């Protein structure tokens, strides 16, 4: 049973994220959007997938040093990366629905991470 949980968390979840990213990029390219946010969406997908894997690891697997490193990355460097992408997408958020959703998901990440960090510290 443990091997199935391990494979679901650490192999199937990222594989599904990559497949979803590829389908989204194909749709964006098919729609021929001006200045498509392909690289931005890669970072968005990787950040949210990382958070999902951290949550799944906490709930169903054993916490490890790698999980701690992932949590650290998503707290500080990830927040900085998403903040830069949010700032960049603010200027072009009205070009298409993809840029607007990219901007909103980055903005949500930049609000969600500090809020979760503060809530976790207040609960303890």
Jmol script that loads the backbone (N, CA, C; Angstrom):
load data "model"
ATOM      1  N   UNK A   1       0.825  -1.206   0.000  1.00  0.00           N
ATOM      2  CA  UNK A   1       0.000   0.000   0.000  1.00  0.00           C
ATOM      3  C   UNK A   1       0.864   1.264   0.000  1.00  0.00           C
ATOM      4  N   UNK A   2       2.005   1.203   0.735  1.00  0.00           N
ATOM      5  CA  UNK A   2       2.863   2.384   0.797  1.00  0.00           C
ATOM      6  C   UNK A   2       3.450   2.742  -0.563  1.00  0.00           C
ATOM      7  N   UNK A   3       3.779   1.734  -1.349  1.00  0.00           N
ATOM      8  CA  UNK A   3       4.357   2.008  -2.664  1.00  0.00           C
ATOM      9  C   UNK A   3       3.332   2.662  -3.588  1.00  0.00           C
ATOM     10  N   UNK A   4       2.065   2.297  -3.449  1.00  0.00           N
ATOM     11  CA  UNK A   4       1.009   2.919  -4.259  1.00  0.00           C
ATOM     12  C   UNK A   4       0.847   4.383  -3.875  1.00  0.00           C
ATOM     13  N   UNK A   5       0.850   4.671  -2.589  1.00  0.00           N
ATOM     14  CA  UNK A   5       0.743   6.059  -2.130  1.00  0.00           C
ATOM     15  C   UNK A   5       1.947   6.869  -2.610  1.00  0.00           C
ATOM     16  N   UNK A   6       3.129   6.273  -2.494  1.00  0.00           N
ATOM     17  CA  UNK A   6       4.338   6.951  -2.965  1.00  0.00           C
ATOM     18  C   UNK A   6       4.245   7.281  -4.453  1.00  0.00           C
ATOM     19  N   UNK A   7       3.840   6.305  -5.250  1.00  0.00           N
ATOM     20  CA  UNK A   7       3.742   6.522  -6.698  1.00  0.00           C
ATOM     21  C   UNK A   7       2.680   7.560  -7.045  1.00  0.00           C
ATOM     22  N   UNK A   8       1.556   7.538  -6.336  1.00  0.00           N
ATOM     23  CA  UNK A   8       0.503   8.522  -6.601  1.00  0.00           C
ATOM     24  C   UNK A   8       0.968   9.938  -6.287  1.00  0.00           C
ATOM     25  N   UNK A   9       1.667  10.105  -5.177  1.00  0.00           N
ATOM     26  CA  UNK A   9       2.087  11.443  -4.765  1.00  0.00           C
ATOM     27  C   UNK A   9       3.248  11.950  -5.617  1.00  0.00           C
ATOM     28  N   UNK A  10       4.263  11.119  -5.774  1.00  0.00           N
ATOM     29  CA  UNK A  10       5.515  11.613  -6.342  1.00  0.00           C
ATOM     30  C   UNK A  10       5.714  11.308  -7.816  1.00  0.00           C
ATOM     31  N   UNK A  11       4.845  10.517  -8.417  1.00  0.00           N
ATOM     32  CA  UNK A  11       4.999  10.217  -9.834  1.00  0.00           C
ATOM     33  C   UNK A  11       3.751  10.589 -10.641  1.00  0.00           C
ATOM     34  N   UNK A  12       2.591  10.131 -10.201  1.00  0.00           N
ATOM     35  CA  UNK A  12       1.360  10.361 -10.950  1.00  0.00           C
ATOM     36  C   UNK A  12       0.937  11.833 -10.894  1.00  0.00           C
ATOM     37  N   UNK A  13       1.004  12.456  -9.721  1.00  0.00           N
ATOM     38  CA  UNK A  13       0.604  13.857  -9.590  1.00  0.00           C
ATOM     39  C   UNK A  13       1.440  14.782 -10.481  1.00  0.00           C
ATOM     40  N   UNK A  14       2.784  14.696 -10.455  1.00  0.00           N
ATOM     41  CA  UNK A  14       3.549  15.549 -11.378  1.00  0.00           C
ATOM     42  C   UNK A  14       3.312  15.211 -12.846  1.00  0.00           C
ATOM     43  N   UNK A  15       3.118  13.927 -13.156  1.00  0.00           N
ATOM     44  CA  UNK A  15       2.866  13.541 -14.555  1.00  0.00           C
ATOM     45  C   UNK A  15       1.558  14.145 -15.050  1.00  0.00           C
ATOM     46  N   UNK A  16       0.528  14.123 -14.220  1.00  0.00           N
ATOM     47  CA  UNK A  16      -0.744  14.739 -14.604  1.00  0.00           C
ATOM     48  C   UNK A  16      -0.600  16.245 -14.773  1.00  0.00           C
ATOM     49  N   UNK A  17       0.214  16.876 -13.931  1.00  0.00           N
ATOM     50  CA  UNK A  17       0.465  18.305 -14.075  1.00  0.00           C
ATOM     51  C   UNK A  17       1.166  18.641 -15.383  1.00  0.00           C
ATOM     52  N   UNK A  18       2.142  17.818 -15.765  1.00  0.00           N
ATOM     53  CA  UNK A  18       2.850  18.040 -17.027  1.00  0.00           C
ATOM     54  C   UNK A  18       1.912  17.857 -18.215  1.00  0.00           C
ATOM     55  N   UNK A  19       1.068  16.837 -18.151  1.00  0.00           N
ATOM     56  CA  UNK A  19       0.098  16.608 -19.234  1.00  0.00           C
ATOM     57  C   UNK A  19      -0.875  17.787 -19.332  1.00  0.00           C
ATOM     58  N   UNK A  20      -1.359  18.273 -18.194  1.00  0.00           N
ATOM     59  CA  UNK A  20      -2.252  19.425 -18.200  1.00  0.00           C
ATOM     60  C   UNK A  20      -1.580  20.671 -18.749  1.00  0.00           C
ATOM     61  N   UNK A  21      -0.318  20.862 -18.405  1.00  0.00           N
ATOM     62  CA  UNK A  21       0.439  22.007 -18.915  1.00  0.00           C
ATOM     63  C   UNK A  21       0.595  21.915 -20.428  1.00  0.00           C
ATOM     64  N   UNK A  22       0.925  20.735 -20.927  1.00  0.00           N
ATOM     65  CA  UNK A  22       1.104  20.560 -22.371  1.00  0.00           C
ATOM     66  C   UNK A  22      -0.205  20.823 -23.118  1.00  0.00           C
ATOM     67  N   UNK A  23      -1.326  20.310 -22.585  1.00  0.00           N
ATOM     68  CA  UNK A  23      -2.619  20.570 -23.231  1.00  0.00           C
ATOM     69  C   UNK A  23      -2.951  22.059 -23.233  1.00  0.00           C
ATOM     70  N   UNK A  24      -2.650  22.749 -22.140  1.00  0.00           N
ATOM     71  CA  UNK A  24      -2.921  24.184 -22.075  1.00  0.00           C
ATOM     72  C   UNK A  24      -2.057  24.956 -23.072  1.00  0.00           C
ATOM     73  N   UNK A  25      -0.796  24.590 -23.170  1.00  0.00           N
ATOM     74  CA  UNK A  25       0.091  25.270 -24.123  1.00  0.00           C
ATOM     75  C   UNK A  25      -0.376  25.030 -25.557  1.00  0.00           C
ATOM     76  N   UNK A  26      -0.800  23.800 -25.864  1.00  0.00           N
ATOM     77  CA  UNK A  26      -1.322  23.523 -27.209  1.00  0.00           C
ATOM     78  C   UNK A  26      -2.548  24.367 -27.507  1.00  0.00           C
ATOM     79  N   UNK A  27      -3.414  24.540 -26.493  1.00  0.00           N
ATOM     80  CA  UNK A  27      -4.616  25.360 -26.683  1.00  0.00           C
ATOM     81  C   UNK A  27      -4.248  26.828 -26.897  1.00  0.00           C
ATOM     82  N   UNK A  28      -3.275  27.315 -26.139  1.00  0.00           N
ATOM     83  CA  UNK A  28      -2.840  28.702 -26.302  1.00  0.00           C
ATOM     84  C   UNK A  28      -2.249  28.922 -27.687  1.00  0.00           C
ATOM     85  N   UNK A  29      -1.408  27.996 -28.117  1.00  0.00           N
ATOM     86  CA  UNK A  29      -0.799  28.136 -29.447  1.00  0.00           C
ATOM     87  C   UNK A  29      -1.837  28.006 -30.556  1.00  0.00           C
ATOM     88  N   UNK A  30      -2.848  27.162 -30.344  1.00  0.00           N
ATOM     89  CA  UNK A  30      -3.923  27.007 -31.322  1.00  0.00           C
ATOM     90  C   UNK A  30      -4.751  28.293 -31.432  1.00  0.00           C
ATOM     91  N   UNK A  31      -4.947  28.961 -30.300  1.00  0.00           N
ATOM     92  CA  UNK A  31      -5.709  30.213 -30.298  1.00  0.00           C
ATOM     93  C   UNK A  31      -4.900  31.388 -30.843  1.00  0.00           C
ATOM     94  N   UNK A  32      -3.625  31.165 -31.103  1.00  0.00           N
ATOM     95  CA  UNK A  32      -2.685  32.175 -31.619  1.00  0.00           C
ATOM     96  C   UNK A  32      -2.775  33.491 -30.838  1.00  0.00           C
ATOM     97  N   UNK A  33      -2.510  33.382 -29.552  1.00  0.00           N
ATOM     98  CA  UNK A  33      -2.529  34.536 -28.656  1.00  0.00           C
ATOM     99  C   UNK A  33      -1.239  35.339 -28.846  1.00  0.00           C
ATOM    100  N   UNK A  34      -1.376  36.660 -28.838  1.00  0.00           N
ATOM    101  CA  UNK A  34      -0.204  37.532 -28.934  1.00  0.00           C
ATOM    102  C   UNK A  34       0.580  37.461 -27.628  1.00  0.00           C
ATOM    103  N   UNK A  35       1.869  37.230 -27.722  1.00  0.00           N
ATOM    104  CA  UNK A  35       2.758  37.155 -26.563  1.00  0.00           C
ATOM    105  C   UNK A  35       2.233  36.169 -25.513  1.00  0.00           C
ATOM    106  N   UNK A  36       2.139  34.876 -25.858  1.00  0.00           N
ATOM    107  CA  UNK A  36       1.555  33.900 -24.932  1.00  0.00           C
ATOM    108  C   UNK A  36       2.416  33.705 -23.685  1.00  0.00           C
ATOM    109  N   UNK A  37       1.784  33.522 -22.525  1.00  0.00           N
ATOM    110  CA  UNK A  37       2.525  33.391 -21.263  1.00  0.00           C
ATOM    111  C   UNK A  37       2.994  31.952 -21.006  1.00  0.00           C
ATOM    112  N   UNK A  38       3.729  31.373 -21.935  1.00  0.00           N
ATOM    113  CA  UNK A  38       4.129  29.972 -21.821  1.00  0.00           C
ATOM    114  C   UNK A  38       5.081  29.756 -20.649  1.00  0.00           C
ATOM    115  N   UNK A  39       6.108  30.581 -20.528  1.00  0.00           N
ATOM    116  CA  UNK A  39       7.071  30.425 -19.434  1.00  0.00           C
ATOM    117  C   UNK A  39       6.419  30.763 -18.099  1.00  0.00           C
ATOM    118  N   UNK A  40       5.584  31.795 -18.082  1.00  0.00           N
ATOM    119  CA  UNK A  40       4.877  32.143 -16.850  1.00  0.00           C
ATOM    120  C   UNK A  40       4.020  30.980 -16.371  1.00  0.00           C
ATOM    121  N   UNK A  41       3.314  30.356 -17.302  1.00  0.00           N
ATOM    122  CA  UNK A  41       2.460  29.228 -16.930  1.00  0.00           C
ATOM    123  C   UNK A  41       3.265  28.037 -16.446  1.00  0.00           C
ATOM    124  N   UNK A  42       4.483  27.861 -16.961  1.00  0.00           N
ATOM    125  CA  UNK A  42       5.343  26.794 -16.456  1.00  0.00           C
ATOM    126  C   UNK A  42       5.642  27.010 -14.979  1.00  0.00           C
ATOM    127  N   UNK A  43       5.999  28.244 -14.617  1.00  0.00           N
ATOM    128  CA  UNK A  43       6.278  28.533 -13.205  1.00  0.00           C
ATOM    129  C   UNK A  43       5.023  28.417 -12.354  1.00  0.00           C
ATOM    130  N   UNK A  44       3.896  28.867 -12.874  1.00  0.00           N
ATOM    131  CA  UNK A  44       2.643  28.762 -12.127  1.00  0.00           C
ATOM    132  C   UNK A  44       2.302  27.296 -11.870  1.00  0.00           C
ATOM    133  N   UNK A  45       2.364  26.488 -12.912  1.00  0.00           N
ATOM    134  CA  UNK A  45       2.082  25.055 -12.762  1.00  0.00           C
ATOM    135  C   UNK A  45       3.049  24.413 -11.775  1.00  0.00           C
ATOM    136  N   UNK A  46       4.337  24.736 -11.883  1.00  0.00           N
ATOM    137  CA  UNK A  46       5.306  24.090 -10.994  1.00  0.00           C
ATOM    138  C   UNK A  46       5.111  24.526  -9.540  1.00  0.00           C
ATOM    139  N   UNK A  47       4.774  25.774  -9.316  1.00  0.00           N
ATOM    140  CA  UNK A  47       4.564  26.234  -7.937  1.00  0.00           C
ATOM    141  C   UNK A  47       3.327  25.594  -7.307  1.00  0.00           C
ATOM    142  N   UNK A  48       2.222  25.605  -8.035  1.00  0.00           N
ATOM    143  CA  UNK A  48       1.009  25.017  -7.486  1.00  0.00           C
ATOM    144  C   UNK A  48       1.129  23.496  -7.364  1.00  0.00           C
ATOM    145  N   UNK A  49       1.818  22.860  -8.308  1.00  0.00           N
ATOM    146  CA  UNK A  49       2.035  21.408  -8.194  1.00  0.00           C
ATOM    147  C   UNK A  49       2.912  21.095  -6.999  1.00  0.00           C
ATOM    148  N   UNK A  50       3.916  21.924  -6.759  1.00  0.00           N
ATOM    149  CA  UNK A  50       4.770  21.726  -5.585  1.00  0.00           C
ATOM    150  C   UNK A  50       4.001  21.851  -4.289  1.00  0.00           C
ATOM    151  N   UNK A  51       3.111  22.824  -4.222  1.00  0.00           N
ATOM    152  CA  UNK A  51       2.290  22.975  -3.017  1.00  0.00           C
ATOM    153  C   UNK A  51       1.382  21.762  -2.843  1.00  0.00           C
ATOM    154  N   UNK A  52       0.799  21.290  -3.947  1.00  0.00           N
ATOM    155  CA  UNK A  52      -0.047  20.100  -3.871  1.00  0.00           C
ATOM    156  C   UNK A  52       0.745  18.890  -3.386  1.00  0.00           C
ATOM    157  N   UNK A  53       1.947  18.716  -3.882  1.00  0.00           N
ATOM    158  CA  UNK A  53       2.770  17.590  -3.446  1.00  0.00           C
ATOM    159  C   UNK A  53       3.150  17.729  -1.983  1.00  0.00           C
ATOM    160  N   UNK A  54       3.442  18.935  -1.527  1.00  0.00           N
ATOM    161  CA  UNK A  54       3.756  19.144  -0.108  1.00  0.00           C
ATOM    162  C   UNK A  54       2.551  18.805   0.765  1.00  0.00           C
ATOM    163  N   UNK A  55       1.369  19.241   0.367  1.00  0.00           N
ATOM    164  CA  UNK A  55       0.152  18.939   1.136  1.00  0.00           C
ATOM    165  C   UNK A  55      -0.124  17.441   1.139  1.00  0.00           C
ATOM    166  N   UNK A  56      -0.006  16.800  -0.023  1.00  0.00           N
ATOM    167  CA  UNK A  56      -0.226  15.352  -0.084  1.00  0.00           C
ATOM    168  C   UNK A  56       0.807  14.592   0.729  1.00  0.00           C
ATOM    169  N   UNK A  57       2.054  15.057   0.722  1.00  0.00           N
ATOM    170  CA  UNK A  57       3.094  14.430   1.536  1.00  0.00           C
ATOM    171  C   UNK A  57       2.760  14.551   3.016  1.00  0.00           C
ATOM    172  N   UNK A  58       2.313  15.715   3.421  1.00  0.00           N
ATOM    173  CA  UNK A  58       1.948  15.918   4.832  1.00  0.00           C
ATOM    174  C   UNK A  58       0.775  15.029   5.238  1.00  0.00           C
ATOM    175  N   UNK A  59      -0.211  14.898   4.364  1.00  0.00           N
ATOM    176  CA  UNK A  59      -1.414  14.149   4.716  1.00  0.00           C
ATOM    177  C   UNK A  59      -1.242  12.637   4.629  1.00  0.00           C
ATOM    178  N   UNK A  60      -0.523  12.155   3.612  1.00  0.00           N
ATOM    179  CA  UNK A  60      -0.535  10.726   3.331  1.00  0.00           C
ATOM    180  C   UNK A  60       0.832  10.052   3.350  1.00  0.00           C
ATOM    181  N   UNK A  61       1.911  10.771   3.557  1.00  0.00           N
ATOM    182  CA  UNK A  61       3.233  10.191   3.476  1.00  0.00           C
ATOM    183  C   UNK A  61       4.047  10.646   4.672  1.00  0.00           C
ATOM    184  N   UNK A  62       5.308  10.292   4.718  1.00  0.00           N
ATOM    185  CA  UNK A  62       6.186  10.679   5.818  1.00  0.00           C
ATOM    186  C   UNK A  62       6.914  11.970   5.464  1.00  0.00           C
ATOM    187  N   UNK A  63       6.900  12.911   6.396  1.00  0.00           N
ATOM    188  CA  UNK A  63       7.596  14.166   6.176  1.00  0.00           C
ATOM    189  C   UNK A  63       9.091  13.892   6.160  1.00  0.00           C
ATOM    190  N   UNK A  64       9.815  14.574   5.278  1.00  0.00           N
ATOM    191  CA  UNK A  64      11.250  14.339   5.154  1.00  0.00           C
ATOM    192  C   UNK A  64      11.972  15.666   4.987  1.00  0.00           C
ATOM    193  N   UNK A  65      13.291  15.586   4.895  1.00  0.00           N
ATOM    194  CA  UNK A  65      14.088  16.792   4.677  1.00  0.00           C
ATOM    195  C   UNK A  65      13.788  17.393   3.310  1.00  0.00           C
ATOM    196  N   UNK A  66      13.528  16.548   2.322  1.00  0.00           N
ATOM    197  CA  UNK A  66      13.182  17.061   0.991  1.00  0.00           C
ATOM    198  C   UNK A  66      11.857  17.827   1.028  1.00  0.00           C
ATOM    199  N   UNK A  67      10.908  17.345   1.817  1.00  0.00           N
ATOM    200  CA  UNK A  67       9.642  18.063   1.956  1.00  0.00           C
ATOM    201  C   UNK A  67       9.874  19.411   2.641  1.00  0.00           C
ATOM    202  N   UNK A  68      10.772  19.438   3.602  1.00  0.00           N
ATOM    203  CA  UNK A  68      11.099  20.701   4.271  1.00  0.00           C
ATOM    204  C   UNK A  68      11.767  21.675   3.306  1.00  0.00           C
ATOM    205  N   UNK A  69      12.665  21.165   2.462  1.00  0.00           N
ATOM    206  CA  UNK A  69      13.293  22.031   1.460  1.00  0.00           C
ATOM    207  C   UNK A  69      12.270  22.557   0.461  1.00  0.00           C
ATOM    208  N   UNK A  70      11.340  21.708   0.064  1.00  0.00           N
ATOM    209  CA  UNK A  70      10.286  22.149  -0.843  1.00  0.00           C
ATOM    210  C   UNK A  70       9.406  23.211  -0.211  1.00  0.00           C
ATOM    211  N   UNK A  71       9.064  23.015   1.057  1.00  0.00           N
ATOM    212  CA  UNK A  71       8.248  24.006   1.763  1.00  0.00           C
ATOM    213  C   UNK A  71       9.002  25.332   1.888  1.00  0.00           C
ATOM    214  N   UNK A  72      10.301  25.264   2.177  1.00  0.00           N
ATOM    215  CA  UNK A  72      11.101  26.486   2.253  1.00  0.00           C
ATOM    216  C   UNK A  72      11.129  27.195   0.901  1.00  0.00           C
ATOM    217  N   UNK A  73      11.357  26.423  -0.166  1.00  0.00           N
ATOM    218  CA  UNK A  73      11.419  27.025  -1.492  1.00  0.00           C
ATOM    219  C   UNK A  73      10.111  27.716  -1.848  1.00  0.00           C
ATOM    220  N   UNK A  74       8.990  27.096  -1.535  1.00  0.00           N
ATOM    221  CA  UNK A  74       7.704  27.693  -1.886  1.00  0.00           C
ATOM    222  C   UNK A  74       7.354  28.871  -0.990  1.00  0.00           C
ATOM    223  N   UNK A  75       8.010  28.974   0.154  1.00  0.00           N
ATOM    224  CA  UNK A  75       7.738  30.085   1.050  1.00  0.00           C
ATOM    225  C   UNK A  75       8.521  31.341   0.675  1.00  0.00           C
ATOM    226  N   UNK A  76       9.814  31.213   0.424  1.00  0.00           N
ATOM    227  CA  UNK A  76      10.615  32.415   0.201  1.00  0.00           C
ATOM    228  C   UNK A  76      11.010  32.596  -1.265  1.00  0.00           C
ATOM    229  N   UNK A  77      11.862  31.747  -1.849  1.00  0.00           N
ATOM    230  CA  UNK A  77      12.225  31.985  -3.262  1.00  0.00           C
ATOM    231  C   UNK A  77      11.024  31.889  -4.208  1.00  0.00           C
ATOM    232  N   UNK A  78      10.115  30.960  -3.945  1.00  0.00           N
ATOM    233  CA  UNK A  78       8.935  30.828  -4.795  1.00  0.00           C
ATOM    234  C   UNK A  78       8.057  32.061  -4.747  1.00  0.00           C
ATOM    235  N   UNK A  79       7.928  32.630  -3.572  1.00  0.00           N
ATOM    236  CA  UNK A  79       7.139  33.856  -3.428  1.00  0.00           C
ATOM    237  C   UNK A  79       7.782  35.008  -4.192  1.00  0.00           C
ATOM    238  N   UNK A  80       9.095  35.085  -4.172  1.00  0.00           N
ATOM    239  CA  UNK A  80       9.799  36.145  -4.911  1.00  0.00           C
ATOM    240  C   UNK A  80       9.621  35.947  -6.421  1.00  0.00           C
ATOM    241  N   UNK A  81       9.770  34.707  -6.887  1.00  0.00           N
ATOM    242  CA  UNK A  81       9.598  34.420  -8.315  1.00  0.00           C
ATOM    243  C   UNK A  81       8.186  34.768  -8.760  1.00  0.00           C
ATOM    244  N   UNK A  82       7.200  34.332  -7.989  1.00  0.00           N
ATOM    245  CA  UNK A  82       5.809  34.615  -8.365  1.00  0.00           C
ATOM    246  C   UNK A  82       5.502  36.105  -8.261  1.00  0.00           C
ATOM    247  N   UNK A  83       6.147  36.803  -7.337  1.00  0.00           N
ATOM    248  CA  UNK A  83       5.964  38.250  -7.247  1.00  0.00           C
ATOM    249  C   UNK A  83       6.473  38.964  -8.487  1.00  0.00           C
ATOM    250  N   UNK A  84       7.645  38.547  -8.983  1.00  0.00           N
ATOM    251  CA  UNK A  84       8.171  39.131 -10.225  1.00  0.00           C
ATOM    252  C   UNK A  84       7.257  38.845 -11.406  1.00  0.00           C
ATOM    253  N   UNK A  85       6.757  37.621 -11.487  1.00  0.00           N
ATOM    254  CA  UNK A  85       5.856  37.283 -12.594  1.00  0.00           C
ATOM    255  C   UNK A  85       4.559  38.079 -12.488  1.00  0.00           C
ATOM    256  N   UNK A  86       4.063  38.277 -11.276  1.00  0.00           N
ATOM    257  CA  UNK A  86       2.861  39.087 -11.074  1.00  0.00           C
ATOM    258  C   UNK A  86       3.093  40.523 -11.545  1.00  0.00           C
ATOM    259  N   UNK A  87       4.222  41.084 -11.169  1.00  0.00           N
ATOM    260  CA  UNK A  87       4.552  42.452 -11.587  1.00  0.00           C
ATOM    261  C   UNK A  87       4.646  42.542 -13.105  1.00  0.00           C
ATOM    262  N   UNK A  88       5.294  41.549 -13.730  1.00  0.00           N
ATOM    263  CA  UNK A  88       5.439  41.536 -15.186  1.00  0.00           C
ATOM    264  C   UNK A  88       4.075  41.409 -15.868  1.00  0.00           C
ATOM    265  N   UNK A  89       3.218  40.525 -15.337  1.00  0.00           N
ATOM    266  CA  UNK A  89       1.916  40.291 -15.966  1.00  0.00           C
ATOM    267  C   UNK A  89       0.920  41.416 -15.711  1.00  0.00           C
ATOM    268  N   UNK A  90       1.187  42.269 -14.746  1.00  0.00           N
ATOM    269  CA  UNK A  90       0.278  43.388 -14.480  1.00  0.00           C
ATOM    270  C   UNK A  90       0.172  44.294 -15.703  1.00  0.00           C
ATOM    271  N   UNK A  91       1.286  44.481 -16.390  1.00  0.00           N
ATOM    272  CA  UNK A  91       1.304  45.381 -17.544  1.00  0.00           C
ATOM    273  C   UNK A  91       0.548  44.801 -18.735  1.00  0.00           C
ATOM    274  N   UNK A  92       0.534  43.480 -18.867  1.00  0.00           N
ATOM    275  CA  UNK A  92      -0.054  42.848 -20.053  1.00  0.00           C
ATOM    276  C   UNK A  92      -1.285  42.014 -19.711  1.00  0.00           C
ATOM    277  N   UNK A  93      -1.893  42.262 -18.586  1.00  0.00           N
ATOM    278  CA  UNK A  93      -3.000  41.404 -18.150  1.00  0.00           C
ATOM    279  C   UNK A  93      -4.259  41.544 -19.004  1.00  0.00           C
ATOM    280  N   UNK A  94      -4.367  42.606 -19.800  1.00  0.00           N
ATOM    281  CA  UNK A  94      -5.559  42.817 -20.622  1.00  0.00           C
ATOM    282  C   UNK A  94      -5.404  42.328 -22.057  1.00  0.00           C
ATOM    283  N   UNK A  95      -4.263  41.701 -22.383  1.00  0.00           N
ATOM    284  CA  UNK A  95      -4.027  41.236 -23.753  1.00  0.00           C
ATOM    285  C   UNK A  95      -4.942  40.062 -24.090  1.00  0.00           C
ATOM    286  N   UNK A  96      -5.024  39.093 -23.183  1.00  0.00           N
ATOM    287  CA  UNK A  96      -5.889  37.937 -23.409  1.00  0.00           C
ATOM    288  C   UNK A  96      -6.335  37.381 -22.065  1.00  0.00           C
ATOM    289  N   UNK A  97      -7.243  36.432 -22.140  1.00  0.00           N
ATOM    290  CA  UNK A  97      -7.735  35.804 -20.921  1.00  0.00           C
ATOM    291  C   UNK A  97      -6.623  34.996 -20.252  1.00  0.00           C
ATOM    292  N   UNK A  98      -5.661  34.497 -21.034  1.00  0.00           N
ATOM    293  CA  UNK A  98      -4.558  33.718 -20.463  1.00  0.00           C
ATOM    294  C   UNK A  98      -3.639  34.596 -19.623  1.00  0.00           C
ATOM    295  N   UNK A  99      -3.346  35.796 -20.107  1.00  0.00           N
ATOM    296  CA  UNK A  99      -2.534  36.708 -19.311  1.00  0.00           C
ATOM    297  C   UNK A  99      -3.282  37.170 -18.058  1.00  0.00           C
ATOM    298  N   UNK A 100      -4.582  37.361 -18.193  1.00  0.00           N
ATOM    299  CA  UNK A 100      -5.364  37.794 -17.035  1.00  0.00           C
ATOM    300  C   UNK A 100      -5.411  36.695 -15.973  1.00  0.00           C
ATOM    301  N   UNK A 101      -5.647  35.453 -16.395  1.00  0.00           N
ATOM    302  CA  UNK A 101      -5.676  34.353 -15.430  1.00  0.00           C
ATOM    303  C   UNK A 101      -4.295  34.077 -14.854  1.00  0.00           C
ATOM    304  N   UNK A 102      -3.263  34.262 -15.662  1.00  0.00           N
ATOM    305  CA  UNK A 102      -1.896  34.120 -15.158  1.00  0.00           C
ATOM    306  C   UNK A 102      -1.625  35.164 -14.074  1.00  0.00           C
ATOM    307  N   UNK A 103      -2.024  36.398 -14.335  1.00  0.00           N
ATOM    308  CA  UNK A 103      -1.848  37.463 -13.341  1.00  0.00           C
ATOM    309  C   UNK A 103      -2.616  37.149 -12.065  1.00  0.00           C
ATOM    310  N   UNK A 104      -3.874  36.725 -12.201  1.00  0.00           N
ATOM    311  CA  UNK A 104      -4.689  36.462 -11.008  1.00  0.00           C
ATOM    312  C   UNK A 104      -4.173  35.274 -10.201  1.00  0.00           C
ATOM    313  N   UNK A 105      -3.709  34.232 -10.875  1.00  0.00           N
ATOM    314  CA  UNK A 105      -3.192  33.079 -10.133  1.00  0.00           C
ATOM    315  C   UNK A 105      -1.882  33.425  -9.424  1.00  0.00           C
ATOM    316  N   UNK A 106      -1.054  34.262 -10.049  1.00  0.00           N
ATOM    317  CA  UNK A 106       0.164  34.720  -9.373  1.00  0.00           C
ATOM    318  C   UNK A 106      -0.172  35.602  -8.184  1.00  0.00           C
ATOM    319  N   UNK A 107      -1.126  36.489  -8.363  1.00  0.00           N
ATOM    320  CA  UNK A 107      -1.535  37.368  -7.272  1.00  0.00           C
ATOM    321  C   UNK A 107      -2.100  36.548  -6.111  1.00  0.00           C
ATOM    322  N   UNK A 108      -2.904  35.539  -6.433  1.00  0.00           N
ATOM    323  CA  UNK A 108      -3.451  34.671  -5.393  1.00  0.00           C
ATOM    324  C   UNK A 108      -2.333  33.956  -4.639  1.00  0.00           C
ATOM    325  N   UNK A 109      -1.315  33.476  -5.352  1.00  0.00           N
ATOM    326  CA  UNK A 109      -0.183  32.802  -4.719  1.00  0.00           C
ATOM    327  C   UNK A 109       0.531  33.761  -3.778  1.00  0.00           C
ATOM    328  N   UNK A 110       0.752  34.996  -4.236  1.00  0.00           N
ATOM    329  CA  UNK A 110       1.467  35.981  -3.422  1.00  0.00           C
ATOM    330  C   UNK A 110       0.679  36.399  -2.180  1.00  0.00           C
ATOM    331  N   UNK A 111      -0.617  36.219  -2.203  1.00  0.00           N
ATOM    332  CA  UNK A 111      -1.439  36.503  -1.024  1.00  0.00           C
ATOM    333  C   UNK A 111      -1.599  35.245  -0.166  1.00  0.00           C
ATOM    334  N   UNK A 112      -1.739  34.095  -0.817  1.00  0.00           N
ATOM    335  CA  UNK A 112      -2.012  32.842  -0.119  1.00  0.00           C
ATOM    336  C   UNK A 112      -0.836  32.398   0.753  1.00  0.00           C
ATOM    337  N   UNK A 113       0.385  32.451   0.231  1.00  0.00           N
ATOM    338  CA  UNK A 113       1.538  31.929   0.962  1.00  0.00           C
ATOM    339  C   UNK A 113       1.781  32.702   2.264  1.00  0.00           C
ATOM    340  N   UNK A 114       1.854  34.036   2.254  1.00  0.00           N
ATOM    341  CA  UNK A 114       2.026  34.728   3.543  1.00  0.00           C
ATOM    342  C   UNK A 114       0.850  34.516   4.497  1.00  0.00           C
ATOM    343  N   UNK A 115      -0.361  34.427   3.956  1.00  0.00           N
ATOM    344  CA  UNK A 115      -1.529  34.197   4.804  1.00  0.00           C
ATOM    345  C   UNK A 115      -1.452  32.831   5.473  1.00  0.00           C
ATOM    346  N   UNK A 116      -1.080  31.808   4.710  1.00  0.00           N
ATOM    347  CA  UNK A 116      -0.938  30.472   5.287  1.00  0.00           C
ATOM    348  C   UNK A 116       0.191  30.438   6.312  1.00  0.00           C
ATOM    349  N   UNK A 117       1.280  31.131   6.035  1.00  0.00           N
ATOM    350  CA  UNK A 117       2.404  31.183   6.964  1.00  0.00           C
ATOM    351  C   UNK A 117       1.991  31.849   8.273  1.00  0.00           C
ATOM    352  N   UNK A 118       1.282  32.962   8.173  1.00  0.00           N
ATOM    353  CA  UNK A 118       0.812  33.650   9.383  1.00  0.00           C
ATOM    354  C   UNK A 118      -0.198  32.822  10.143  1.00  0.00           C
ATOM    355  N   UNK A 119      -1.109  32.187   9.438  1.00  0.00           N
ATOM    356  CA  UNK A 119      -2.117  31.346  10.094  1.00  0.00           C
ATOM    357  C   UNK A 119      -1.466  30.169  10.814  1.00  0.00           C
ATOM    358  N   UNK A 120      -0.460  29.558  10.181  1.00  0.00           N
ATOM    359  CA  UNK A 120       0.231  28.434  10.806  1.00  0.00           C
ATOM    360  C   UNK A 120       0.961  28.875  12.075  1.00  0.00           C
ATOM    361  N   UNK A 121       1.535  30.098  12.056  1.00  0.00           N
ATOM    362  CA  UNK A 121       2.229  30.593  13.247  1.00  0.00           C
ATOM    363  C   UNK A 121       1.252  31.001  14.338  1.00  0.00           C
ATOM    364  N   UNK A 122       0.073  31.489  13.960  1.00  0.00           N
ATOM    365  CA  UNK A 122      -0.905  31.877  14.964  1.00  0.00           C
ATOM    366  C   UNK A 122      -1.536  30.667  15.647  1.00  0.00           C
ATOM    367  N   UNK A 123      -1.674  29.573  14.900  1.00  0.00           N
ATOM    368  CA  UNK A 123      -2.285  28.366  15.461  1.00  0.00           C
ATOM    369  C   UNK A 123      -1.375  27.721  16.468  1.00  0.00           C
ATOM    370  N   UNK A 124      -0.055  27.708  16.182  1.00  0.00           N
ATOM    371  CA  UNK A 124       0.903  27.134  17.136  1.00  0.00           C
ATOM    372  C   UNK A 124       1.089  28.089  18.240  1.00  0.00           C
TER     373      UNK A 124
END
end "model"
wireframe off; spacefill off
backbone 0.3
color backbone group
